[in-house]
Amino acid sequence: MSDLININGLPSIEKVRKTAQGLALLDAVIMPQWEYRYFSFNCNWDGKGEEMMASMKNGEGAEYFIHFTCEGAVGKVLDENPLSNPHEHLDDVPEKFRAFKDEPAFSNNNAGLFFWREANQSSWQASPDKLKRFPLLGFLQESAVTYKEFAENYYERKFDINFIEEILESLTVTTEQLAVLNSEVGFADLDDDFQEILGGAL
């Protein structure tokens, strides 16, 4: 399941960021064509090395965006249940996340929920805050199991859970892992992706 039951099922900001990078890394290796991927990550979103952005899009309208800054992390989710009054809930997001609130690329006028955690806070918050489920965010909690389930369904092939866990944990890809995950690409083919996701080549 890619749903989260409790918003505080999300781990720390650092762990969410690292997981989001790992998911983007896995997708980049398995699917070289960017337009067919679910997950992406930009480690230099602002061009100054101070902001990062993670996203997931399933091609059918469901998506999330997460913006990472020195102030913390803030995001939006859209699934099959968009809010009728998204701007009222966006108003609940603290002003220190103004860059996120004003960013057209995040399509905040079309959302199912917003969530955030300030750098000095010990818990996540959401608006609406008493949902029975938080769609798509399960990818950031039980990431290896959830990604394996998704990838096997989407790419119609089997994947080794150990490879997935290792890549999510290390944020690196070995020659052996690359050969098994996608024998049709080499590291040189992925240089631009590694640069965008990680800030450098593997």
GROMACS elastic network, one bead per residue, 0.5 to 0.9 nm:
[ bonds ]
;  ai    aj funct       b0    kb
    1     4     6  0.82368   500
    1   136     6  0.84060   500
    1   138     6  0.67223   500
    1   139     6  0.82819   500
    1   142     6  0.89959   500
    1   146     6  0.63473   500
    1   149     6  0.82424   500
    1   150     6  0.87706   500
    2   134     6  0.87330   500
    2   135     6  0.64698   500
    2   137     6  0.61252   500
    2   139     6  0.54103   500
    2   140     6  0.85532   500
    2   141     6  0.87806   500
    2   142     6  0.84692   500
    2   143     6  0.88915   500
    2   146     6  0.63060   500
    2   147     6  0.85894   500
    2   150     6  0.85405   500
    3   133     6  0.61045   500
    3   134     6  0.54620   500
    3   136     6  0.51101   500
    3   137     6  0.56755   500
    3   139     6  0.77078   500
    4     7     6  0.66356   500
    4     8     6  0.88836   500
    4     9     6  0.68177   500
    4    10     6  0.80011   500
    4   132     6  0.87594   500
    4   133     6  0.56057   500
    4   135     6  0.62544   500
    4   136     6  0.72157   500
    4   137     6  0.55367   500
    4   139     6  0.84774   500
    4   140     6  0.88690   500
    4   141     6  0.76925   500
    5     8     6  0.87136   500
    5     9     6  0.72659   500
    5   131     6  0.81703   500
    5   132     6  0.62764   500
    5   134     6  0.61122   500
    5   135     6  0.86577   500
    5   138     6  0.83762   500
    6     9     6  0.52775   500
    6    10     6  0.79481   500
    6   130     6  0.87512   500
    6   131     6  0.82480   500
    6   132     6  0.78161   500
    6   133     6  0.69633   500
    6   134     6  0.71942   500
    7    10     6  0.60365   500
    7   115     6  0.80529   500
    7   123     6  0.86908   500
    7   124     6  0.63277   500
    7   125     6  0.68644   500
    7   126     6  0.69939   500
    7   129     6  0.82272   500
    7   131     6  0.89543   500
    7   133     6  0.84312   500
    7   134     6  0.68794   500
    7   137     6  0.85291   500
    8    11     6  0.72446   500
    8   123     6  0.62305   500
    8   124     6  0.55595   500
    8   125     6  0.77199   500
    9   124     6  0.87632   500
    9   138     6  0.85399   500
    9   141     6  0.67262   500
   10    13     6  0.84102   500
   10    15     6  0.87277   500
   10    16     6  0.72513   500
   10   123     6  0.87612   500
   10   124     6  0.74916   500
   10   137     6  0.77887   500
   10   138     6  0.81034   500
   10   140     6  0.67095   500
   10   141     6  0.56250   500
   11    14     6  0.80817   500
   11    15     6  0.59453   500
   11    16     6  0.61993   500
   11   123     6  0.88953   500
   11   124     6  0.89201   500
   11   140     6  0.79105   500
   11   141     6  0.67572   500
   12    15     6  0.51283   500
   12    16     6  0.61609   500
   12    17     6  0.85650   500
   12   117     6  0.88719   500
   12   122     6  0.81227   500
   12   123     6  0.81919   500
   12   124     6  0.87459   500
   13    16     6  0.51073   500
   13    17     6  0.61240   500
   13    18     6  0.85749   500
   13    68     6  0.83844   500
   13    72     6  0.71012   500
   13    73     6  0.65254   500
   13   117     6  0.73974   500
   13   118     6  0.87853   500
   13   119     6  0.77807   500
   14    17     6  0.51349   500
   14    18     6  0.61431   500
   14    19     6  0.85587   500
   15    18     6  0.50501   500
   15    19     6  0.59917   500
   15    20     6  0.84434   500
   15   140     6  0.84699   500
   16    19     6  0.51198   500
   16    20     6  0.60485   500
   16    21     6  0.85978   500
   16   140     6  0.59686   500
   16   141     6  0.79430   500
   17    20     6  0.51171   500
   17    21     6  0.62561   500
   17    22     6  0.86453   500
   17    52     6  0.86390   500
   17    53     6  0.88263   500
   17    54     6  0.77780   500
   17    66     6  0.87594   500
   17    68     6  0.76830   500
   17    73     6  0.87361   500
   17   140     6  0.87960   500
   18    21     6  0.51060   500
   18    22     6  0.61890   500
   18    23     6  0.87110   500
   18   168     6  0.75828   500
   18   169     6  0.80811   500
   18   171     6  0.78397   500
   19    23     6  0.61371   500
   19    24     6  0.85879   500
   19   139     6  0.84581   500
   19   140     6  0.61656   500
   19   141     6  0.84760   500
   19   143     6  0.70748   500
   19   168     6  0.61386   500
   19   169     6  0.79319   500
   19   171     6  0.88335   500
   20    23     6  0.51989   500
   20    24     6  0.63041   500
   20    25     6  0.85913   500
   20    39     6  0.78325   500
   20    40     6  0.78807   500
   20    41     6  0.68825   500
   20    54     6  0.61539   500
   20    55     6  0.80036   500
   20   139     6  0.84992   500
   20   140     6  0.68723   500
   20   168     6  0.87523   500
   21    24     6  0.51696   500
   21    25     6  0.60885   500
   21    26     6  0.86913   500
   21    39     6  0.87042   500
   21    40     6  0.76053   500
   21    41     6  0.58014   500
   21    42     6  0.84064   500
   21    43     6  0.84366   500
   21    54     6  0.74365   500
   21   168     6  0.79290   500
   21   171     6  0.74450   500
   21   197     6  0.61507   500
   21   198     6  0.72260   500
   22    26     6  0.61479   500
   22    27     6  0.85830   500
   22    41     6  0.89122   500
   22   164     6  0.88069   500
   22   167     6  0.64862   500
   22   169     6  0.76035   500
   22   170     6  0.83470   500
   22   171     6  0.57591   500
   22   172     6  0.85715   500
   22   197     6  0.86230   500
   23    26     6  0.51903   500
   23    27     6  0.62525   500
   23    28     6  0.86008   500
   23    38     6  0.88928   500
   23    39     6  0.61894   500
   23    40     6  0.76478   500
   23    41     6  0.85546   500
   23   139     6  0.84458   500
   23   140     6  0.88332   500
   23   143     6  0.79949   500
   23   144     6  0.88035   500
   23   147     6  0.75691   500
   23   164     6  0.89726   500
   23   167     6  0.87996   500
   23   168     6  0.69679   500
   24    27     6  0.51358   500
   24    28     6  0.60622   500
   24    29     6  0.86916   500
   24    37     6  0.83972   500
   24    38     6  0.79953   500
   24    41     6  0.58043   500
   24    54     6  0.82702   500
   24    55     6  0.86183   500
   24    56     6  0.87830   500
   24   193     6  0.89593   500
   24   197     6  0.70409   500
   25    28     6  0.50923   500
   25    29     6  0.63400   500
   25    30     6  0.86989   500
   25    39     6  0.83166   500
   25    40     6  0.78966   500
   25    41     6  0.82848   500
   25   167     6  0.80140   500
   25   168     6  0.82929   500
   25   171     6  0.74591   500
   25   172     6  0.83674   500
   25   173     6  0.85807   500
   25   193     6  0.78568   500
   25   194     6  0.73575   500
   25   197     6  0.69095   500
   25   198     6  0.85066   500
   26    29     6  0.52867   500
   26    30     6  0.61795   500
   26    31     6  0.83709   500
   26    39     6  0.85990   500
   26   164     6  0.75083   500
   26   167     6  0.73920   500
   26   168     6  0.80452   500
   26   173     6  0.88201   500
   26   181     6  0.86938   500
   27    30     6  0.51345   500
   27    31     6  0.55898   500
   27    32     6  0.78291   500
   27    34     6  0.87519   500
   27    37     6  0.60174   500
   27    38     6  0.70932   500
   27    39     6  0.63217   500
   27    40     6  0.78522   500
   27   151     6  0.86494   500
   28    31     6  0.53377   500
   28    32     6  0.54571   500
   28    33     6  0.78768   500
   28    34     6  0.73113   500
   28    37     6  0.73176   500
   28    39     6  0.82806   500
   28    40     6  0.80942   500
   28   190     6  0.74795   500
   28   193     6  0.67228   500
   28   194     6  0.84040   500
   29    32     6  0.61981   500
   29   173     6  0.87317   500
   29   178     6  0.70576   500
   29   181     6  0.69959   500
   29   182     6  0.65343   500
   29   185     6  0.78209   500
   29   190     6  0.74071   500
   29   193     6  0.89271   500
   30    37     6  0.87986   500
   30   155     6  0.85576   500
   30   178     6  0.85832   500
   30   181     6  0.59482   500
   30   182     6  0.56176   500
   30   185     6  0.89912   500
   31    34     6  0.71023   500
   31    36     6  0.69586   500
   31    37     6  0.62762   500
   31   155     6  0.87077   500
   31   182     6  0.81663   500
   32    35     6  0.88900   500
   32    36     6  0.83124   500
   32    37     6  0.81376   500
   32   185     6  0.78772   500
   32   189     6  0.82501   500
   32   190     6  0.76891   500
   32   193     6  0.89084   500
   33    36     6  0.57953   500
   33    37     6  0.70533   500
   34    37     6  0.54530   500
   34    38     6  0.87033   500
   34    40     6  0.84969   500
   35    38     6  0.83983   500
   35    59     6  0.89700   500
   36    58     6  0.87508   500
   36    59     6  0.80932   500
   37    40     6  0.75136   500
   37    56     6  0.84634   500
   37    57     6  0.78521   500
   37    58     6  0.79547   500
   37    59     6  0.88660   500
   38    55     6  0.80940   500
   38    56     6  0.52280   500
   38    57     6  0.50796   500
   38    58     6  0.54271   500
   38    59     6  0.77736   500
   38    63     6  0.88402   500
   39    54     6  0.76354   500
   39    55     6  0.58204   500
   39    57     6  0.67050   500
   39    58     6  0.85555   500
   40    53     6  0.83880   500
   40    54     6  0.59154   500
   40    55     6  0.53435   500
   40    56     6  0.64280   500
   40    57     6  0.86537   500
   40   197     6  0.75023   500
   41    45     6  0.88055   500
   41    52     6  0.75231   500
   41    53     6  0.57488   500
   41    55     6  0.63353   500
   41    56     6  0.88866   500
   41   196     6  0.69984   500
   41   197     6  0.50907   500
   41   198     6  0.83459   500
   42    45     6  0.54556   500
   42    51     6  0.86849   500
   42    52     6  0.56423   500
   42    53     6  0.52260   500
   42    54     6  0.64568   500
   42    55     6  0.88124   500
   42   195     6  0.87724   500
   42   196     6  0.52186   500
   42   197     6  0.52128   500
   42   198     6  0.79013   500
   42   199     6  0.85698   500
   43    46     6  0.88125   500
   43    49     6  0.71942   500
   43    50     6  0.85677   500
   43    51     6  0.69857   500
   43    53     6  0.65887   500
   43    54     6  0.84222   500
   43   195     6  0.83222   500
   43   196     6  0.59715   500
   43   197     6  0.55017   500
   43   198     6  0.61449   500
   43   199     6  0.62502   500
   44    47     6  0.52503   500
   44    48     6  0.65332   500
   44    50     6  0.68587   500
   44    51     6  0.59338   500
   44    52     6  0.54817   500
   44    53     6  0.78636   500
   44   196     6  0.71545   500
   44   197     6  0.84588   500
   44   199     6  0.75587   500
   45    48     6  0.78065   500
   45    49     6  0.73456   500
   45    50     6  0.78221   500
   45    51     6  0.53767   500
   45    53     6  0.59113   500
   45    67     6  0.87240   500
   46    49     6  0.66371   500
   46    50     6  0.66630   500
   46    51     6  0.55503   500
   46    52     6  0.73679   500
   47    50     6  0.77827   500
   47    51     6  0.80322   500
   48    51     6  0.74687   500
   49    52     6  0.77891   500
   50    68     6  0.85736   500
   50    69     6  0.64270   500
   50    70     6  0.73851   500
   51    67     6  0.72358   500
   51    68     6  0.56280   500
   51    70     6  0.76686   500
   52    66     6  0.82487   500
   52    67     6  0.59590   500
   52    69     6  0.67099   500
   53    65     6  0.70300   500
   53    66     6  0.55840   500
   53    68     6  0.61020   500
   53    69     6  0.89897   500
   54    64     6  0.80047   500
   54    65     6  0.56803   500
   54    66     6  0.50481   500
   54    67     6  0.66647   500
   54    68     6  0.82332   500
   55    63     6  0.71225   500
   55    64     6  0.54070   500
   55    66     6  0.63310   500
   55    67     6  0.89306   500
   56    62     6  0.80806   500
   56    63     6  0.51481   500
   56    64     6  0.51866   500
   56    65     6  0.67004   500
   56   136     6  0.85686   500
   57    60     6  0.77436   500
   57    61     6  0.71089   500
   57    62     6  0.59136   500
   57    64     6  0.67752   500
   57    65     6  0.88435   500
   58    61     6  0.66009   500
   58    62     6  0.57203   500
   58    63     6  0.64637   500
   59    62     6  0.71786   500
   59    63     6  0.84237   500
   60    63     6  0.86864   500
   61    78     6  0.75026   500
   61    79     6  0.69693   500
   61    80     6  0.79906   500
   62    77     6  0.76662   500
   62    78     6  0.52739   500
   62    80     6  0.70010   500
   62   136     6  0.84131   500
   63    76     6  0.82403   500
   63    77     6  0.58593   500
   63    78     6  0.52880   500
   63    79     6  0.66792   500
   63   111     6  0.89648   500
   63   136     6  0.77925   500
   64    75     6  0.70199   500
   64    76     6  0.55169   500
   64    78     6  0.62885   500
   64    79     6  0.86800   500
   64   106     6  0.84459   500
   64   111     6  0.88995   500
   64   136     6  0.74714   500
   64   137     6  0.83122   500
   65    74     6  0.83377   500
   65    75     6  0.53172   500
   65    76     6  0.55236   500
   65    77     6  0.68057   500
   65   106     6  0.63407   500
   66    73     6  0.67383   500
   66    74     6  0.55787   500
   66    76     6  0.67099   500
   66    77     6  0.89045   500
   66   100     6  0.87353   500
   66   106     6  0.87139   500
   66   115     6  0.89082   500
   66   116     6  0.88484   500
   67    72     6  0.83557   500
   67    73     6  0.56045   500
   67    74     6  0.53523   500
   67    75     6  0.60320   500
   67    97     6  0.88299   500
   67    99     6  0.89285   500
   67   100     6  0.66037   500
   68    71     6  0.77697   500
   68    72     6  0.59524   500
   68    74     6  0.67596   500
   68    75     6  0.87787   500
   69    72     6  0.54294   500
   69    73     6  0.63631   500
   69    74     6  0.87543   500
   69    97     6  0.86086   500
   69   119     6  0.87886   500
   70    73     6  0.83036   500
   70   118     6  0.88894   500
   70   119     6  0.70175   500
   71    96     6  0.68068   500
   71    97     6  0.73359   500
   71   117     6  0.86548   500
   71   118     6  0.58343   500
   71   119     6  0.53821   500
   71   120     6  0.82790   500
   72    97     6  0.83221   500
   72   116     6  0.76207   500
   72   117     6  0.58000   500
   72   120     6  0.78513   500
   72   121     6  0.87098   500
   73    97     6  0.82861   500
   73   115     6  0.84302   500
   73   116     6  0.55633   500
   73   117     6  0.54956   500
   73   118     6  0.64426   500
   73   119     6  0.74732   500
   74    93     6  0.81988   500
   74    97     6  0.71067   500
   74   100     6  0.72817   500
   74   114     6  0.75211   500
   74   115     6  0.57425   500
   74   117     6  0.64547   500
   74   118     6  0.81724   500
   75   100     6  0.79192   500
   75   106     6  0.86626   500
   75   113     6  0.85287   500
   75   114     6  0.57092   500
   75   115     6  0.53251   500
   75   116     6  0.61853   500
   76   106     6  0.77316   500
   76   107     6  0.87994   500
   76   108     6  0.71050   500
   76   111     6  0.63933   500
   76   112     6  0.74183   500
   76   113     6  0.57682   500
   76   115     6  0.62761   500
   76   116     6  0.87624   500
   77    82     6  0.89044   500
   77   110     6  0.88894   500
   77   111     6  0.57455   500
   77   112     6  0.55326   500
   77   113     6  0.54138   500
   77   114     6  0.64183   500
   77   115     6  0.83064   500
   77   134     6  0.83116   500
   77   135     6  0.72321   500
   77   136     6  0.74760   500
   77   137     6  0.82741   500
   78    81     6  0.72523   500
   78    82     6  0.61651   500
   78    83     6  0.87145   500
   78   110     6  0.69171   500
   78   113     6  0.69129   500
   78   135     6  0.80050   500
   78   136     6  0.87175   500
   79    82     6  0.64871   500
   79   111     6  0.76684   500
   79   112     6  0.62349   500
   79   135     6  0.67797   500
   79   136     6  0.80231   500
   80   112     6  0.79810   500
   81   111     6  0.82827   500
   81   112     6  0.58521   500
   82    85     6  0.87924   500
   82    86     6  0.80052   500
   82   110     6  0.64626   500
   82   111     6  0.52380   500
   82   113     6  0.79130   500
   83    86     6  0.52731   500
   83    87     6  0.89981   500
   83    89     6  0.86749   500
   83   109     6  0.89620   500
   83   110     6  0.72481   500
   83   111     6  0.59088   500
   83   112     6  0.50492   500
   83   113     6  0.73256   500
   84    87     6  0.89940   500
   84   110     6  0.87474   500
   84   111     6  0.88444   500
   84   112     6  0.87863   500
   85    88     6  0.56921   500
   85    89     6  0.70688   500
   85   109     6  0.85474   500
   86    89     6  0.53002   500
   86    90     6  0.60915   500
   86    91     6  0.86682   500
   86   108     6  0.72521   500
   86   109     6  0.58969   500
   86   110     6  0.66701   500
   86   111     6  0.61234   500
   86   112     6  0.75229   500
   86   113     6  0.78107   500
   86   114     6  0.88302   500
   87    91     6  0.60932   500
   87    92     6  0.88379   500
   87   108     6  0.77580   500
   87   109     6  0.66025   500
   88    91     6  0.52014   500
   88    92     6  0.70777   500
   89    92     6  0.52492   500
   89    93     6  0.72896   500
   89   113     6  0.75735   500
   89   114     6  0.71679   500
   89   126     6  0.89316   500
   89   127     6  0.55898   500
   89   128     6  0.67289   500
   90    93     6  0.54140   500
   90    94     6  0.87941   500
   90   101     6  0.70764   500
   90   108     6  0.76268   500
   90   109     6  0.87376   500
   90   113     6  0.85485   500
   90   114     6  0.67989   500
   90   127     6  0.76659   500
   91    94     6  0.75529   500
   91    95     6  0.84419   500
   91   101     6  0.85879   500
   92    95     6  0.87354   500
   92   114     6  0.86793   500
   92   126     6  0.85764   500
   92   127     6  0.67745   500
   93    96     6  0.84267   500
   93    97     6  0.70214   500
   93    98     6  0.84629   500
   93   101     6  0.79137   500
   93   114     6  0.75264   500
   93   115     6  0.77300   500
   93   116     6  0.72896   500
   93   125     6  0.89647   500
   93   126     6  0.83520   500
   93   127     6  0.78872   500
   94    97     6  0.58368   500
   94    98     6  0.75578   500
   94   116     6  0.85772   500
   94   118     6  0.87518   500
   95    98     6  0.51248   500
   95    99     6  0.87864   500
   95   101     6  0.83636   500
   96    99     6  0.79595   500
   96   118     6  0.87098   500
   97   100     6  0.54825   500
   97   101     6  0.64312   500
   97   102     6  0.88875   500
   97   116     6  0.88785   500
   97   118     6  0.89759   500
   98   102     6  0.60775   500
   98   103     6  0.84973   500
   99   102     6  0.53392   500
   99   103     6  0.60902   500
  100   103     6  0.52570   500
  100   104     6  0.86833   500
  100   106     6  0.75525   500
  100   108     6  0.87665   500
  101   104     6  0.84052   500
  101   106     6  0.83538   500
  101   108     6  0.71475   500
  102   106     6  0.86363   500
  102   108     6  0.83717   500
  103   106     6  0.58694   500
  103   107     6  0.76438   500
  103   108     6  0.79758   500
  104   107     6  0.55383   500
  104   108     6  0.73072   500
  104   109     6  0.88856   500
  105   108     6  0.82909   500
  106   109     6  0.86021   500
  106   110     6  0.89330   500
  107   110     6  0.57729   500
  107   111     6  0.75651   500
  108   111     6  0.58487   500
  108   114     6  0.87779   500
  111   114     6  0.74396   500
  112   128     6  0.84376   500
  112   135     6  0.86937   500
  113   126     6  0.70053   500
  113   127     6  0.57347   500
  113   128     6  0.60224   500
  113   129     6  0.85137   500
  113   134     6  0.79825   500
  114   125     6  0.84520   500
  114   126     6  0.55359   500
  114   127     6  0.53083   500
  114   128     6  0.72932   500
  114   129     6  0.89543   500
  115   124     6  0.70004   500
  115   125     6  0.55500   500
  115   127     6  0.63883   500
  115   128     6  0.86973   500
  115   129     6  0.87081   500
  116   123     6  0.88868   500
  116   124     6  0.57223   500
  116   125     6  0.54632   500
  116   126     6  0.64160   500
  117   120     6  0.82003   500
  117   121     6  0.62966   500
  117   122     6  0.78351   500
  117   123     6  0.64104   500
  117   125     6  0.62735   500
  117   126     6  0.88881   500
  118   121     6  0.52106   500
  118   122     6  0.82602   500
  118   123     6  0.84154   500
  118   124     6  0.80142   500
  119   122     6  0.82810   500
  121   124     6  0.77116   500
  125   129     6  0.70194   500
  126   130     6  0.82401   500
  127   130     6  0.80217   500
  127   131     6  0.87818   500
  128   131     6  0.65596   500
  130   133     6  0.85862   500
  131   134     6  0.67204   500
  134   137     6  0.62200   500
  134   138     6  0.78756   500
  135   138     6  0.71987   500
  136   139     6  0.61725   500
  136   140     6  0.82669   500
  137   140     6  0.54836   500
  137   141     6  0.70119   500
  138   141     6  0.50212   500
  138   142     6  0.61277   500
  138   143     6  0.70484   500
  138   146     6  0.71342   500
  139   142     6  0.61103   500
  139   144     6  0.80118   500
  139   145     6  0.85881   500
  139   146     6  0.57337   500
  139   147     6  0.65036   500
  140   143     6  0.52679   500
  140   146     6  0.87143   500
  141   144     6  0.87308   500
  141   146     6  0.84722   500
  142   145     6  0.59091   500
  142   146     6  0.58685   500
  142   147     6  0.82903   500
  143   146     6  0.52024   500
  143   147     6  0.57366   500
  143   148     6  0.83572   500
  143   165     6  0.83972   500
  143   168     6  0.81526   500
  144   147     6  0.52163   500
  144   148     6  0.60654   500
  144   149     6  0.86280   500
  144   161     6  0.68094   500
  144   162     6  0.86789   500
  144   164     6  0.59254   500
  144   165     6  0.55652   500
  144   168     6  0.74042   500
  145   148     6  0.52027   500
  145   149     6  0.62784   500
  145   150     6  0.86762   500
  145   161     6  0.72111   500
  145   164     6  0.85947   500
  145   165     6  0.85851   500
  146   149     6  0.52197   500
  146   150     6  0.62123   500
  146   151     6  0.85637   500
  147   150     6  0.50268   500
  147   151     6  0.58446   500
  147   152     6  0.83846   500
  147   164     6  0.80990   500
  148   151     6  0.51467   500
  148   152     6  0.59844   500
  148   153     6  0.84658   500
  148   158     6  0.82291   500
  148   159     6  0.65633   500
  148   160     6  0.80305   500
  148   161     6  0.66223   500
  148   164     6  0.74282   500
  149   152     6  0.55100   500
  149   153     6  0.63764   500
  149   154     6  0.86681   500
  150   153     6  0.53005   500
  150   154     6  0.59877   500
  150   155     6  0.83202   500
  151   154     6  0.50120   500
  151   155     6  0.55085   500
  151   156     6  0.73933   500
  151   157     6  0.77503   500
  151   158     6  0.81378   500
  151   159     6  0.77802   500
  152   155     6  0.54874   500
  152   156     6  0.50975   500
  152   157     6  0.50814   500
  152   158     6  0.54222   500
  152   159     6  0.67067   500
  153   156     6  0.51739   500
  153   157     6  0.73816   500
  153   158     6  0.87664   500
  154   157     6  0.82641   500
  155   158     6  0.84981   500
  159   162     6  0.87599   500
  159   163     6  0.78880   500
  159   164     6  0.77965   500
  159   180     6  0.87980   500
  159   181     6  0.74740   500
  160   163     6  0.54463   500
  160   164     6  0.65843   500
  160   165     6  0.88626   500
  160   180     6  0.89980   500
  160   181     6  0.87282   500
  161   164     6  0.50465   500
  161   165     6  0.61230   500
  161   166     6  0.85581   500
  162   165     6  0.51111   500
  162   166     6  0.60631   500
  162   167     6  0.86197   500
  163   166     6  0.50922   500
  163   167     6  0.61593   500
  163   168     6  0.85509   500
  163   173     6  0.89761   500
  163   177     6  0.66046   500
  163   181     6  0.86256   500
  164   167     6  0.53455   500
  164   168     6  0.61583   500
  164   169     6  0.85629   500
  165   168     6  0.52066   500
  165   169     6  0.60881   500
  165   170     6  0.85508   500
  166   169     6  0.51730   500
  166   170     6  0.59510   500
  166   171     6  0.79249   500
  166   172     6  0.81928   500
  166   173     6  0.85239   500
  167   170     6  0.52193   500
  167   171     6  0.51420   500
  167   172     6  0.56407   500
  167   173     6  0.61416   500
  167   174     6  0.87555   500
  167   177     6  0.86737   500
  168   171     6  0.55829   500
  168   172     6  0.80828   500
  169   172     6  0.83215   500
  170   173     6  0.81236   500
  171   198     6  0.80756   500
  171   202     6  0.87738   500
  172   202     6  0.62343   500
  173   176     6  0.81739   500
  173   177     6  0.60906   500
  173   178     6  0.64051   500
  173   202     6  0.70896   500
  174   177     6  0.51236   500
  174   178     6  0.61608   500
  174   179     6  0.85696   500
  174   202     6  0.86740   500
  175   178     6  0.51980   500
  175   179     6  0.61796   500
  175   180     6  0.87347   500
  175   186     6  0.87325   500
  175   187     6  0.84298   500
  176   179     6  0.51711   500
  176   180     6  0.63231   500
  176   181     6  0.86093   500
  177   180     6  0.52249   500
  177   181     6  0.59348   500
  177   182     6  0.82571   500
  178   181     6  0.51685   500
  178   182     6  0.56645   500
  178   183     6  0.65561   500
  178   185     6  0.78236   500
  178   186     6  0.75621   500
  178   187     6  0.81615   500
  179   182     6  0.54848   500
  179   184     6  0.78610   500
  179   185     6  0.81016   500
  179   186     6  0.83366   500
  180   183     6  0.61252   500
  182   185     6  0.61545   500
  182   186     6  0.85831   500
  183   186     6  0.76475   500
  185   188     6  0.81293   500
  185   189     6  0.61379   500
  185   190     6  0.77629   500
  186   189     6  0.53878   500
  186   190     6  0.69585   500
  187   190     6  0.52354   500
  187   191     6  0.64484   500
  187   201     6  0.84652   500
  187   202     6  0.78988   500
  188   191     6  0.53230   500
  188   192     6  0.85446   500
  188   201     6  0.89527   500
  189   192     6  0.77171   500
  189   193     6  0.85242   500
  190   193     6  0.52222   500
  190   194     6  0.61229   500
  190   195     6  0.85520   500
  190   201     6  0.83495   500
  191   194     6  0.51946   500
  191   195     6  0.61127   500
  191   196     6  0.86823   500
  191   200     6  0.78579   500
  191   201     6  0.57704   500
  191   202     6  0.80723   500
  192   195     6  0.50540   500
  192   196     6  0.62318   500
  192   197     6  0.86113   500
  192   200     6  0.85632   500
  192   201     6  0.81032   500
  193   196     6  0.51668   500
  193   197     6  0.60148   500
  193   198     6  0.81912   500
  193   200     6  0.89758   500
  193   201     6  0.85683   500
  194   197     6  0.51597   500
  194   198     6  0.54556   500
  194   199     6  0.66927   500
  194   200     6  0.58580   500
  194   201     6  0.53512   500
  194   202     6  0.68456   500
  195   198     6  0.55057   500
  195   201     6  0.58220   500
  195   202     6  0.87750   500
  196   199     6  0.56766   500
  196   200     6  0.75572   500
  197   200     6  0.80489   500
  198   201     6  0.76019   500
  198   202     6  0.85418   500
